[in-house]
Amino acid sequence: MAKVAFLGLGVMGYPMAGHLAKAGHEVTVYNRTPAKAEAWAKEYGGAHAATPREAAQGQDFVMACVGNDDDLRSVCLGEDGALAGMESGAIFVDHTTVSAEVTQELHAAFAEKGAGFVDGPISGGQAGAENGQLSIMCGGDKAHYDAAEPVMTVYAKLCRRIGESGAGQTTKMCNQIAIAGLVQGLSEALHMAEKSGLDGRAVVEVISQGAAGSWQMQNRYETMLDDHWDHGFAVDWMRKDLGICLSAADRVGASLPVTALVDQFYKDVQKMGGGRWDTSSLFKRLRNAG
């Protein structure tokens, strides 16, 4: 078993750190709100630290799942950052969805100290984190990935190295691009059924068994029809991710017209007050449009 620090105890990080503790790893957690770290330690029997540096001291691995590029830099760098507390040979695994640029910047900073840095963004949502069924797409040095993989597998159904530093984040961009189009397509299909006077559930029962079927259709159509929007990844976070995708596309010369359009649809949802609704709320935007 390994000595592991986990930084960031949001809806994803809290259960992920819990899986590490239940698997027998020696876990120390850090959270920006200390009360949550204290509650986690009480629930799982691990330790909690006041700063990322303190949490990282003496650890074999430091895992993080925070909010964005700036949050990641803040827990990694500076006098109280994790890097200052890590020893040569320790490995940092970042599960946050961030830009490939900050990933490569931090990979270089950690390498200077002789520490590893693996970008390992995740897909599967809160349910995937709670059930230990996340998909993890990784980038970084192969030796560092190989060392970290057995630790990550306690909360993963699939964990794979895609390539060098930043490859995991780029793969996560592809994931979000695909989801954006799927959710909009599903929303339009349900909207068409509803406006035509059809039973949406009956329609999905039929079309889900053919080429139109998808995870989004299987897991979100009922809550969409029932006007429930608290079952997944929030619109605010999706817009953050799509912004990363669109910036990267400009840099590499990729054309993402559907992604850009859906991003604006999510902006409409935010204007409706739905920033914390889940991403399937694209359907509510269509319903409200009449």
Secondary structure, DSSP 4 states (H G I P E B T S, - for coil): --EEEEE--STTHHHHHHHHHHTT-EEEEE-SSHHHHHHHHHHH--EE-SSHHHHHTT-SEEEE--SSHHHHHHHHSSTTSHHHHPPTT-EEEE-S---HHHHHHHHHHHHHTT-EEEE--EESHHHHHHHT-EEEEEES-HHHHHHHHHHHGGGEEEEEEEESTTHHHHHHHHHHHHHHHHHHHHHHHHHHHHHTT--HHHHHHHHTTTTT--HHHHHHHHHHHTT---SS-BHHHHHHHHHHHHHHHHHHT---HHHHHHHHHHHHHHHTT-TTSBGGGHHHHHHHH-
